[in-house]
Amino acid sequence: MIIKKLSELKPGEAGVIVDTHGSGWMRKRMLDMGVTKSAPVVFKKSAPLGDPIEVSLRGYELSLRKSEADLVDVEVKA
């Protein structure tokens, strides 16, 4: 198993969230959006310049800024 930041995944790559960094309102916002430990996530696509990115999480499509996705560690099957 490999640990990567959510922002480092390639389109179609999937994994499971293992940790969410950050503090205060940012951490609360991520948790409110369903970005929690053991949630499966699939990287869908990124904008032409790489920001924002779109992931599939808990049955819906979620767009995150690259700076937000940098706060999420994902375990990817090799």
C-alpha positions as CSV (number, residue, x, y, z in Angstrom):
1,M,0.0,0.0,0.0
2,I,1.2,3.5,-0.8
3,I,0.2,6.7,1.0
4,K,-0.3,9.8,-1.3
5,K,-1.8,13.2,-0.9
6,L,-5.2,13.4,-2.6
7,S,-3.9,16.1,-4.9
8,E,-1.2,13.6,-6.2
9,L,-3.6,11.0,-7.5
10,K,-4.1,10.5,-11.3
11,P,-7.5,10.4,-13.0
12,G,-9.2,7.0,-12.3
13,E,-6.9,6.2,-9.3
14,A,-8.8,5.2,-6.2
15,G,-8.0,4.8,-2.5
16,V,-9.2,5.1,1.0
17,I,-8.7,8.2,3.1
18,V,-6.4,7.6,6.1
19,D,-5.9,11.1,7.5
20,T,-7.1,14.7,7.2
21,H,-4.7,17.4,8.3
22,G,-5.4,21.0,9.0
23,S,-7.1,22.7,11.9
24,G,-10.0,25.0,12.8
25,W,-12.5,25.9,10.2
26,M,-10.7,24.1,7.4
27,R,-10.8,20.7,9.2
28,K,-14.4,21.2,10.1
29,R,-15.3,22.1,6.5
30,M,-13.6,18.9,5.2
31,L,-15.4,16.8,7.8
32,D,-18.7,18.4,6.9
33,M,-18.1,17.5,3.3
34,G,-17.6,13.8,4.2
35,V,-13.8,13.8,3.9
36,T,-13.2,11.4,6.8
37,K,-11.0,8.4,7.6
38,S,-11.8,5.1,5.9
39,A,-14.0,6.8,3.2
40,P,-13.3,5.4,-0.3
41,V,-12.4,8.1,-2.8
42,V,-11.8,8.1,-6.6
43,F,-10.0,10.9,-8.4
44,K,-12.1,11.9,-11.4
45,K,-10.4,14.9,-13.1
46,S,-8.6,18.2,-12.6
47,A,-9.1,21.5,-14.3
48,P,-6.7,22.4,-17.1
49,L,-4.3,24.2,-14.8
50,G,-4.6,21.5,-12.1
51,D,-6.9,23.5,-9.7
52,P,-9.6,22.6,-8.7
53,I,-9.8,18.8,-8.7
54,E,-12.9,16.6,-8.8
55,V,-13.3,13.4,-6.8
56,S,-16.1,10.9,-6.2
57,L,-16.7,10.5,-2.5
58,R,-19.6,8.9,-0.6
59,G,-21.8,8.8,-3.7
60,Y,-21.3,12.4,-4.9
61,E,-18.9,14.4,-6.9
62,L,-16.8,16.9,-4.8
63,S,-14.6,19.7,-6.1
64,L,-11.7,20.7,-4.0
65,R,-8.9,23.3,-4.3
66,K,-5.5,21.7,-4.7
67,S,-4.5,23.3,-1.4
68,E,-7.4,21.5,0.3
69,A,-6.6,18.2,-1.4
70,D,-3.0,18.5,-0.1
71,L,-4.4,18.1,3.4
72,V,-5.8,14.7,2.7
73,D,-3.7,11.4,2.9
74,V,-5.0,8.5,0.8
75,E,-3.9,4.9,0.9
76,V,-3.7,3.7,-2.7
77,K,-3.3,0.0,-3.7
78,A,-0.2,-0.5,-5.7
